Amino acid sequence: MILTDFMGHMTSTDSAEELHVFAKKIGLKREWYQTPGHGEEHAHYDLTTTRMKRKARMNGAVEVGPMELVKRAWWKKWNHTFRKTI
């Protein structure tokens, strides 16, 4: 599932690959993907215009609050699983 928040962040609940496929579908370039360690805390795409936010929702993205987006993001699950194996 693709999630967005009112601030324009977009991520996936399942995987980075799902997010990249969806981003391409709505016209975002792969090089716009923002990853931790490059000035960002979480992996995501930014939807910088109202048109892009609307396009994401029209293609199935679900708008949630920023805290919900972080809580349900794919990398949050991965980090949780990874920590359990250490």
C-alpha positions, 0 to 999 in steps of 0.5 A, a space after each residue: 500500500 502506498 501512503 502519503 501525508 499532508 506534507 507531501 511525503 510518499 512511502 510504501 507499507 510493503 517495499 521500496 520496490 513497490 514505492 518505485 513502481 508507483 512513483 514511476 506510474 505517477 511520473 516521478 523520477 527514481 533519482 528523486 527518491 530520498 534516502 536516510 543519510 542524504 539529509 533525510 531521516 526516512 526513505 520517501 519521495 516528496 510530492 511537491 505540488 497539489 497536482 502530484 498529491 492528487 495524482 497519487 491519491 487518484 492512483 490509489 495512495 492513501 493519505 494518513 497523518 505523518 506519524 501514521 506514515 512513519 509507523 506503517 512504512 516498509 522500512 519501519 517493519 524492516 528495522 524492527 525485524 532486523 533488530 529482532 535478529 541481532 
